[in-house]
Amino acid sequence: YIGLVNSQTAQLSIARMQSPAGWREPGQTPEFDEYTIVLNGLLRVETTAGIVDVHAGQAVITRKGEWVRYSTPGPAGAEYVAV
């Protein structure tokens, strides 16, 4: 919705994400805090501190400089908003 691609906004990114069942992204170390709200399904968040499963109606914060990998291991995938 908002970010470099859609609005040429560098200060903030707001994206609605839809991930299929079994999706897994490569690990990353973002240069910003990321706030994620799960709307449907299950989003798995892996960090060096451990693994957190975030279900619909829940949210998670990952901190700037923290290694993180997101995945959707559930059969329904996930729909979420990333800020």
Secondary structure, 3 states (H helix, E strand, C coil): CECHHHHCCCCCCEEEEEECCCEECCCECCCCCEEEEEEEEEEEEEECCEEEEEECCCEEEECCCCCEEEEECCCCCEEEEEC
